[in-house]
């Protein structure tokens, strides 16, 4: 049973983003973006196929994932994650170079998965989607805009 102290400790933990990407350069870029926003970036070793164990161990706030992975496909990972009660609520953002058909895009949307197309999305859009998924819409919007002090006050 968790007491009030346990909740306080958990809320102070840095929010993390699990990055499932087999391109070393792109995974490092995503890690930089995530950490530049103050979150912890965790690289998932794609040679390991058991994403459920990794997610249950790491407890990420969000999962960034490519679909075209060398060993196990991203769609299979999504099926595993969304099919497990312990992981189904974790937001997933797909960032892939693969063009998806309307049926696949609708299927992802029905599962609450965000789809972004590499080469057709700007870095600021990726950053915004990560912030929104980690913090929620209202808090992410506040984090993205500069804080303006009330009139008459100096910052």
CNS distance restraints for C-alpha pairs under 8 A (distance, minus, plus):
assign (resid   2 and name CA) (resid   6 and name CA) 5.64 0.50 0.50
assign (resid   2 and name CA) (resid   7 and name CA) 7.01 0.50 0.50
assign (resid   3 and name CA) (resid   7 and name CA) 6.74 0.50 0.50
assign (resid   4 and name CA) (resid   8 and name CA) 6.43 0.50 0.50
assign (resid   5 and name CA) (resid   9 and name CA) 6.25 0.50 0.50
assign (resid   6 and name CA) (resid  10 and name CA) 6.15 0.50 0.50
assign (resid   7 and name CA) (resid  11 and name CA) 6.17 0.50 0.50
assign (resid   8 and name CA) (resid  12 and name CA) 6.39 0.50 0.50
assign (resid   9 and name CA) (resid  13 and name CA) 6.71 0.50 0.50
assign (resid  14 and name CA) (resid  39 and name CA) 6.20 0.50 0.50
assign (resid  14 and name CA) (resid  40 and name CA) 6.47 0.50 0.50
assign (resid  15 and name CA) (resid  39 and name CA) 5.31 0.50 0.50
assign (resid  15 and name CA) (resid  40 and name CA) 6.17 0.50 0.50
assign (resid  15 and name CA) (resid  60 and name CA) 7.01 0.50 0.50
assign (resid  15 and name CA) (resid  61 and name CA) 5.97 0.50 0.50
assign (resid  15 and name CA) (resid 134 and name CA) 7.35 0.50 0.50
assign (resid  16 and name CA) (resid  39 and name CA) 5.39 0.50 0.50
assign (resid  16 and name CA) (resid  40 and name CA) 4.38 0.50 0.50
assign (resid  16 and name CA) (resid  41 and name CA) 5.86 0.50 0.50
assign (resid  16 and name CA) (resid  42 and name CA) 6.99 0.50 0.50
assign (resid  16 and name CA) (resid  59 and name CA) 7.75 0.50 0.50
assign (resid  16 and name CA) (resid  60 and name CA) 4.88 0.50 0.50
assign (resid  16 and name CA) (resid  61 and name CA) 5.44 0.50 0.50
assign (resid  16 and name CA) (resid  62 and name CA) 6.96 0.50 0.50
assign (resid  17 and name CA) (resid  34 and name CA) 7.11 0.50 0.50
assign (resid  17 and name CA) (resid  39 and name CA) 6.97 0.50 0.50
assign (resid  17 and name CA) (resid  40 and name CA) 6.14 0.50 0.50
assign (resid  17 and name CA) (resid  41 and name CA) 5.11 0.50 0.50
assign (resid  17 and name CA) (resid  42 and name CA) 6.04 0.50 0.50
assign (resid  17 and name CA) (resid  60 and name CA) 5.29 0.50 0.50
assign (resid  17 and name CA) (resid  61 and name CA) 5.82 0.50 0.50
assign (resid  17 and name CA) (resid  62 and name CA) 4.92 0.50 0.50
assign (resid  17 and name CA) (resid  63 and name CA) 5.64 0.50 0.50
assign (resid  17 and name CA) (resid  64 and name CA) 7.01 0.50 0.50
assign (resid  18 and name CA) (resid  41 and name CA) 6.22 0.50 0.50
assign (resid  18 and name CA) (resid  42 and name CA) 4.78 0.50 0.50
assign (resid  18 and name CA) (resid  43 and name CA) 6.01 0.50 0.50
assign (resid  18 and name CA) (resid  44 and name CA) 6.46 0.50 0.50
assign (resid  18 and name CA) (resid  55 and name CA) 7.86 0.50 0.50
assign (resid  18 and name CA) (resid  60 and name CA) 5.85 0.50 0.50
assign (resid  18 and name CA) (resid  61 and name CA) 7.95 0.50 0.50
assign (resid  18 and name CA) (resid  62 and name CA) 6.38 0.50 0.50
assign (resid  18 and name CA) (resid  63 and name CA) 4.72 0.50 0.50
assign (resid  18 and name CA) (resid  64 and name CA) 6.11 0.50 0.50
assign (resid  19 and name CA) (resid  27 and name CA) 6.67 0.50 0.50
assign (resid  19 and name CA) (resid  30 and name CA) 7.43 0.50 0.50
assign (resid  19 and name CA) (resid  31 and name CA) 7.34 0.50 0.50
assign (resid  19 and name CA) (resid  41 and name CA) 6.96 0.50 0.50
assign (resid  19 and name CA) (resid  42 and name CA) 5.91 0.50 0.50
assign (resid  19 and name CA) (resid  43 and name CA) 4.90 0.50 0.50
assign (resid  19 and name CA) (resid  44 and name CA) 5.76 0.50 0.50
assign (resid  19 and name CA) (resid  63 and name CA) 6.03 0.50 0.50
assign (resid  19 and name CA) (resid  64 and name CA) 4.85 0.50 0.50
assign (resid  19 and name CA) (resid  65 and name CA) 6.05 0.50 0.50
assign (resid  20 and name CA) (resid  27 and name CA) 7.60 0.50 0.50
assign (resid  20 and name CA) (resid  43 and name CA) 6.49 0.50 0.50
assign (resid  20 and name CA) (resid  44 and name CA) 5.19 0.50 0.50
assign (resid  20 and name CA) (resid  45 and name CA) 7.50 0.50 0.50
assign (resid  20 and name CA) (resid  46 and name CA) 6.66 0.50 0.50
assign (resid  20 and name CA) (resid  63 and name CA) 7.34 0.50 0.50
assign (resid  20 and name CA) (resid  64 and name CA) 6.00 0.50 0.50
assign (resid  20 and name CA) (resid  65 and name CA) 4.57 0.50 0.50
assign (resid  20 and name CA) (resid  66 and name CA) 6.29 0.50 0.50
assign (resid  21 and name CA) (resid  26 and name CA) 7.35 0.50 0.50
assign (resid  21 and name CA) (resid  27 and name CA) 5.58 0.50 0.50
assign (resid  21 and name CA) (resid  43 and name CA) 7.89 0.50 0.50
assign (resid  21 and name CA) (resid  44 and name CA) 7.51 0.50 0.50
assign (resid  21 and name CA) (resid  46 and name CA) 6.99 0.50 0.50
assign (resid  21 and name CA) (resid  64 and name CA) 7.91 0.50 0.50
assign (resid  21 and name CA) (resid  65 and name CA) 5.89 0.50 0.50
assign (resid  21 and name CA) (resid  66 and name CA) 5.31 0.50 0.50
assign (resid  21 and name CA) (resid  69 and name CA) 7.00 0.50 0.50
assign (resid  22 and name CA) (resid  27 and name CA) 7.18 0.50 0.50
assign (resid  22 and name CA) (resid  46 and name CA) 6.15 0.50 0.50
assign (resid  22 and name CA) (resid  66 and name CA) 7.73 0.50 0.50
assign (resid  22 and name CA) (resid  69 and name CA) 5.98 0.50 0.50
assign (resid  22 and name CA) (resid  70 and name CA) 7.11 0.50 0.50
assign (resid  23 and name CA) (resid  27 and name CA) 5.98 0.50 0.50
assign (resid  24 and name CA) (resid  28 and name CA) 6.07 0.50 0.50
assign (resid  25 and name CA) (resid  29 and name CA) 6.26 0.50 0.50
assign (resid  26 and name CA) (resid  30 and name CA) 6.16 0.50 0.50
assign (resid  27 and name CA) (resid  31 and name CA) 6.07 0.50 0.50
assign (resid  27 and name CA) (resid  43 and name CA) 7.23 0.50 0.50
assign (resid  28 and name CA) (resid  32 and name CA) 6.12 0.50 0.50
assign (resid  29 and name CA) (resid  33 and name CA) 6.31 0.50 0.50
assign (resid  30 and name CA) (resid  34 and name CA) 6.11 0.50 0.50
assign (resid  31 and name CA) (resid  35 and name CA) 6.03 0.50 0.50
assign (resid  31 and name CA) (resid  41 and name CA) 4.99 0.50 0.50
assign (resid  31 and name CA) (resid  42 and name CA) 7.30 0.50 0.50
assign (resid  31 and name CA) (resid  43 and name CA) 7.57 0.50 0.50
assign (resid  32 and name CA) (resid  36 and name CA) 5.83 0.50 0.50
assign (resid  32 and name CA) (resid  41 and name CA) 7.71 0.50 0.50
assign (resid  33 and name CA) (resid  37 and name CA) 6.46 0.50 0.50
assign (resid  33 and name CA) (resid 127 and name CA) 6.68 0.50 0.50
assign (resid  34 and name CA) (resid  38 and name CA) 6.79 0.50 0.50
assign (resid  34 and name CA) (resid  39 and name CA) 5.55 0.50 0.50
assign (resid  34 and name CA) (resid  40 and name CA) 6.70 0.50 0.50
assign (resid  34 and name CA) (resid  41 and name CA) 5.77 0.50 0.50
assign (resid  34 and name CA) (resid 127 and name CA) 7.48 0.50 0.50
assign (resid  34 and name CA) (resid 130 and name CA) 7.56 0.50 0.50
assign (resid  35 and name CA) (resid  39 and name CA) 4.92 0.50 0.50
assign (resid  35 and name CA) (resid  40 and name CA) 5.57 0.50 0.50
assign (resid  35 and name CA) (resid  41 and name CA) 5.92 0.50 0.50
assign (resid  37 and name CA) (resid 131 and name CA) 7.85 0.50 0.50
assign (resid  44 and name CA) (resid  48 and name CA) 7.97 0.50 0.50
assign (resid  44 and name CA) (resid  54 and name CA) 7.76 0.50 0.50
assign (resid  46 and name CA) (resid  69 and name CA) 7.60 0.50 0.50
assign (resid  46 and name CA) (resid  70 and name CA) 7.90 0.50 0.50
assign (resid  46 and name CA) (resid  71 and name CA) 7.43 0.50 0.50
assign (resid  47 and name CA) (resid  71 and name CA) 6.87 0.50 0.50
assign (resid  49 and name CA) (resid  71 and name CA) 7.48 0.50 0.50
assign (resid  49 and name CA) (resid  72 and name CA) 6.59 0.50 0.50
assign (resid  50 and name CA) (resid  54 and name CA) 6.78 0.50 0.50
assign (resid  51 and name CA) (resid  55 and name CA) 6.04 0.50 0.50
assign (resid  51 and name CA) (resid  77 and name CA) 6.88 0.50 0.50
assign (resid  51 and name CA) (resid  81 and name CA) 7.86 0.50 0.50
assign (resid  52 and name CA) (resid  56 and name CA) 6.07 0.50 0.50
assign (resid  52 and name CA) (resid  80 and name CA) 7.07 0.50 0.50
assign (resid  52 and name CA) (resid  81 and name CA) 6.42 0.50 0.50
assign (resid  52 and name CA) (resid  87 and name CA) 7.59 0.50 0.50
assign (resid  53 and name CA) (resid  57 and name CA) 6.05 0.50 0.50
assign (resid  54 and name CA) (resid  58 and name CA) 5.96 0.50 0.50
assign (resid  55 and name CA) (resid  59 and name CA) 5.48 0.50 0.50
assign (resid  55 and name CA) (resid  60 and name CA) 6.54 0.50 0.50
assign (resid  55 and name CA) (resid  87 and name CA) 7.31 0.50 0.50
assign (resid  56 and name CA) (resid  86 and name CA) 7.36 0.50 0.50
assign (resid  56 and name CA) (resid  87 and name CA) 7.21 0.50 0.50
assign (resid  60 and name CA) (resid  90 and name CA) 7.58 0.50 0.50
assign (resid  61 and name CA) (resid  90 and name CA) 6.39 0.50 0.50
assign (resid  61 and name CA) (resid  91 and name CA) 7.25 0.50 0.50
assign (resid  61 and name CA) (resid 133 and name CA) 7.81 0.50 0.50
assign (resid  61 and name CA) (resid 134 and name CA) 5.70 0.50 0.50
assign (resid  62 and name CA) (resid  90 and name CA) 5.87 0.50 0.50
assign (resid  62 and name CA) (resid  91 and name CA) 5.05 0.50 0.50
assign (resid  62 and name CA) (resid  92 and name CA) 5.89 0.50 0.50
assign (resid  62 and name CA) (resid  93 and name CA) 7.59 0.50 0.50
assign (resid  62 and name CA) (resid 130 and name CA) 7.54 0.50 0.50
assign (resid  62 and name CA) (resid 133 and name CA) 6.46 0.50 0.50
assign (resid  62 and name CA) (resid 134 and name CA) 6.09 0.50 0.50
assign (resid  63 and name CA) (resid  90 and name CA) 7.25 0.50 0.50
assign (resid  63 and name CA) (resid  91 and name CA) 6.33 0.50 0.50
assign (resid  63 and name CA) (resid  92 and name CA) 4.72 0.50 0.50
assign (resid  63 and name CA) (resid  93 and name CA) 6.20 0.50 0.50
assign (resid  64 and name CA) (resid  92 and name CA) 5.95 0.50 0.50
assign (resid  64 and name CA) (resid  93 and name CA) 4.87 0.50 0.50
assign (resid  64 and name CA) (resid  94 and name CA) 5.92 0.50 0.50
assign (resid  64 and name CA) (resid  95 and name CA) 6.91 0.50 0.50
assign (resid  65 and name CA) (resid  74 and name CA) 6.83 0.50 0.50
assign (resid  65 and name CA) (resid  92 and name CA) 7.19 0.50 0.50
assign (resid  65 and name CA) (resid  93 and name CA) 6.20 0.50 0.50
assign (resid  65 and name CA) (resid  94 and name CA) 4.85 0.50 0.50
assign (resid  65 and name CA) (resid  95 and name CA) 5.95 0.50 0.50
assign (resid  65 and name CA) (resid  96 and name CA) 7.64 0.50 0.50
assign (resid  66 and name CA) (resid  74 and name CA) 6.13 0.50 0.50
assign (resid  66 and name CA) (resid  94 and name CA) 5.68 0.50 0.50
assign (resid  66 and name CA) (resid  95 and name CA) 5.25 0.50 0.50
assign (resid  66 and name CA) (resid  96 and name CA) 4.88 0.50 0.50
assign (resid  67 and name CA) (resid  73 and name CA) 5.72 0.50 0.50
assign (resid  67 and name CA) (resid  74 and name CA) 3.94 0.50 0.50
assign (resid  67 and name CA) (resid  75 and name CA) 6.33 0.50 0.50
assign (resid  67 and name CA) (resid  94 and name CA) 6.96 0.50 0.50
assign (resid  67 and name CA) (resid  95 and name CA) 7.56 0.50 0.50
assign (resid  67 and name CA) (resid  96 and name CA) 5.85 0.50 0.50
assign (resid  67 and name CA) (resid  98 and name CA) 7.37 0.50 0.50
assign (resid  68 and name CA) (resid  73 and name CA) 5.94 0.50 0.50
assign (resid  68 and name CA) (resid  74 and name CA) 6.46 0.50 0.50
assign (resid  68 and name CA) (resid  96 and name CA) 7.05 0.50 0.50
assign (resid  68 and name CA) (resid  97 and name CA) 7.84 0.50 0.50
assign (resid  68 and name CA) (resid  98 and name CA) 7.17 0.50 0.50
assign (resid  69 and name CA) (resid  73 and name CA) 5.33 0.50 0.50
assign (resid  69 and name CA) (resid  74 and name CA) 6.58 0.50 0.50
assign (resid  72 and name CA) (resid  76 and name CA) 6.79 0.50 0.50
assign (resid  72 and name CA) (resid  77 and name CA) 7.41 0.50 0.50
assign (resid  73 and name CA) (resid  77 and name CA) 6.58 0.50 0.50
assign (resid  74 and name CA) (resid  78 and name CA) 6.16 0.50 0.50
assign (resid  75 and name CA) (resid  79 and name CA) 6.20 0.50 0.50
assign (resid  76 and name CA) (resid  80 and name CA) 6.28 0.50 0.50
assign (resid  77 and name CA) (resid  81 and name CA) 6.10 0.50 0.50
assign (resid  78 and name CA) (resid  82 and name CA) 5.87 0.50 0.50
assign (resid  79 and name CA) (resid  83 and name CA) 5.82 0.50 0.50
assign (resid  80 and name CA) (resid  84 and name CA) 6.44 0.50 0.50
assign (resid  81 and name CA) (resid  87 and name CA) 5.47 0.50 0.50
assign (resid  81 and name CA) (resid  88 and name CA) 5.56 0.50 0.50
assign (resid  82 and name CA) (resid  87 and name CA) 6.47 0.50 0.50
assign (resid  82 and name CA) (resid  88 and name CA) 4.06 0.50 0.50
assign (resid  82 and name CA) (resid  89 and name CA) 7.44 0.50 0.50
assign (resid  82 and name CA) (resid 111 and name CA) 7.28 0.50 0.50
assign (resid  83 and name CA) (resid  87 and name CA) 7.88 0.50 0.50
assign (resid  83 and name CA) (resid  88 and name CA) 6.29 0.50 0.50
assign (resid  84 and name CA) (resid  88 and name CA) 5.67 0.50 0.50
assign (resid  85 and name CA) (resid  89 and name CA) 7.82 0.50 0.50
assign (resid  91 and name CA) (resid 112 and name CA) 7.14 0.50 0.50
assign (resid  91 and name CA) (resid 113 and name CA) 6.66 0.50 0.50
assign (resid  91 and name CA) (resid 133 and name CA) 6.33 0.50 0.50
assign (resid  92 and name CA) (resid 112 and name CA) 7.56 0.50 0.50
assign (resid  92 and name CA) (resid 113 and name CA) 5.16 0.50 0.50
assign (resid  92 and name CA) (resid 114 and name CA) 6.43 0.50 0.50
assign (resid  93 and name CA) (resid 113 and name CA) 5.84 0.50 0.50
assign (resid  93 and name CA) (resid 114 and name CA) 4.67 0.50 0.50
assign (resid  93 and name CA) (resid 115 and name CA) 6.06 0.50 0.50
assign (resid  93 and name CA) (resid 116 and name CA) 7.35 0.50 0.50
assign (resid  93 and name CA) (resid 129 and name CA) 7.85 0.50 0.50
assign (resid  93 and name CA) (resid 130 and name CA) 7.77 0.50 0.50
assign (resid  94 and name CA) (resid 113 and name CA) 7.07 0.50 0.50
assign (resid  94 and name CA) (resid 114 and name CA) 5.92 0.50 0.50
assign (resid  94 and name CA) (resid 115 and name CA) 4.78 0.50 0.50
assign (resid  94 and name CA) (resid 116 and name CA) 5.85 0.50 0.50
assign (resid  95 and name CA) (resid 115 and name CA) 6.33 0.50 0.50
assign (resid  95 and name CA) (resid 116 and name CA) 4.81 0.50 0.50
assign (resid  95 and name CA) (resid 117 and name CA) 5.74 0.50 0.50
assign (resid  95 and name CA) (resid 118 and name CA) 6.05 0.50 0.50
assign (resid  96 and name CA) (resid 115 and name CA) 7.93 0.50 0.50
assign (resid  96 and name CA) (resid 116 and name CA) 6.59 0.50 0.50
assign (resid  96 and name CA) (resid 117 and name CA) 5.26 0.50 0.50
assign (resid  96 and name CA) (resid 118 and name CA) 5.26 0.50 0.50
assign (resid  97 and name CA) (resid 117 and name CA) 5.64 0.50 0.50
assign (resid  97 and name CA) (resid 118 and name CA) 4.73 0.50 0.50
assign (resid  97 and name CA) (resid 119 and name CA) 7.03 0.50 0.50
assign (resid  98 and name CA) (resid 117 and name CA) 7.06 0.50 0.50
assign (resid  98 and name CA) (resid 118 and name CA) 7.94 0.50 0.50
assign (resid  99 and name CA) (resid 117 and name CA) 7.25 0.50 0.50
assign (resid 100 and name CA) (resid 104 and name CA) 5.95 0.50 0.50
assign (resid 100 and name CA) (resid 105 and name CA) 6.30 0.50 0.50
assign (resid 101 and name CA) (resid 105 and name CA) 6.33 0.50 0.50
assign (resid 102 and name CA) (resid 106 and name CA) 6.07 0.50 0.50
assign (resid 103 and name CA) (resid 107 and name CA) 6.10 0.50 0.50
assign (resid 104 and name CA) (resid 108 and name CA) 6.21 0.50 0.50
assign (resid 105 and name CA) (resid 109 and name CA) 6.19 0.50 0.50
assign (resid 105 and name CA) (resid 115 and name CA) 7.20 0.50 0.50
assign (resid 106 and name CA) (resid 110 and name CA) 6.08 0.50 0.50
assign (resid 107 and name CA) (resid 111 and name CA) 6.49 0.50 0.50
assign (resid 108 and name CA) (resid 112 and name CA) 6.31 0.50 0.50
assign (resid 108 and name CA) (resid 113 and name CA) 5.01 0.50 0.50
assign (resid 108 and name CA) (resid 114 and name CA) 7.05 0.50 0.50
assign (resid 108 and name CA) (resid 115 and name CA) 7.43 0.50 0.50
assign (resid 109 and name CA) (resid 113 and name CA) 5.32 0.50 0.50
assign (resid 109 and name CA) (resid 114 and name CA) 6.59 0.50 0.50
assign (resid 116 and name CA) (resid 120 and name CA) 7.86 0.50 0.50
assign (resid 116 and name CA) (resid 121 and name CA) 6.64 0.50 0.50
assign (resid 116 and name CA) (resid 126 and name CA) 7.87 0.50 0.50
assign (resid 117 and name CA) (resid 121 and name CA) 6.07 0.50 0.50
assign (resid 121 and name CA) (resid 125 and name CA) 6.47 0.50 0.50
assign (resid 121 and name CA) (resid 126 and name CA) 7.18 0.50 0.50
assign (resid 122 and name CA) (resid 126 and name CA) 6.63 0.50 0.50
assign (resid 123 and name CA) (resid 127 and name CA) 6.17 0.50 0.50
assign (resid 124 and name CA) (resid 128 and name CA) 6.08 0.50 0.50
assign (resid 125 and name CA) (resid 129 and name CA) 6.18 0.50 0.50
assign (resid 126 and name CA) (resid 130 and name CA) 6.23 0.50 0.50
assign (resid 127 and name CA) (resid 131 and name CA) 6.17 0.50 0.50
assign (resid 128 and name CA) (resid 132 and name CA) 6.03 0.50 0.50
assign (resid 128 and name CA) (resid 140 and name CA) 7.51 0.50 0.50
assign (resid 128 and name CA) (resid 144 and name CA) 7.94 0.50 0.50
assign (resid 129 and name CA) (resid 133 and name CA) 6.06 0.50 0.50
assign (resid 130 and name CA) (resid 134 and name CA) 6.09 0.50 0.50
assign (resid 131 and name CA) (resid 135 and name CA) 5.69 0.50 0.50
assign (resid 131 and name CA) (resid 136 and name CA) 7.33 0.50 0.50
assign (resid 131 and name CA) (resid 140 and name CA) 5.40 0.50 0.50
assign (resid 132 and name CA) (resid 136 and name CA) 4.74 0.50 0.50
assign (resid 132 and name CA) (resid 137 and name CA) 5.01 0.50 0.50
assign (resid 132 and name CA) (resid 139 and name CA) 7.67 0.50 0.50
assign (resid 132 and name CA) (resid 140 and name CA) 5.10 0.50 0.50
assign (resid 132 and name CA) (resid 141 and name CA) 7.73 0.50 0.50
assign (resid 133 and name CA) (resid 137 and name CA) 7.60 0.50 0.50
assign (resid 135 and name CA) (resid 139 and name CA) 5.70 0.50 0.50
assign (resid 135 and name CA) (resid 140 and name CA) 5.57 0.50 0.50
assign (resid 136 and name CA) (resid 140 and name CA) 5.92 0.50 0.50
assign (resid 137 and name CA) (resid 141 and name CA) 6.15 0.50 0.50
assign (resid 138 and name CA) (resid 142 and name CA) 6.41 0.50 0.50
assign (resid 139 and name CA) (resid 143 and name CA) 6.18 0.50 0.50
assign (resid 140 and name CA) (resid 144 and name CA) 6.16 0.50 0.50
assign (resid 141 and name CA) (resid 145 and name CA) 6.42 0.50 0.50
assign (resid 142 and name CA) (resid 146 and name CA) 7.63 0.50 0.50
assign (resid 142 and name CA) (resid 147 and name CA) 7.87 0.50 0.50
assign (resid 148 and name CA) (resid 155 and name CA) 7.90 0.50 0.50
assign (resid 149 and name CA) (resid 153 and name CA) 6.06 0.50 0.50
assign (resid 149 and name CA) (resid 154 and name CA) 6.76 0.50 0.50
assign (resid 149 and name CA) (resid 155 and name CA) 6.14 0.50 0.50
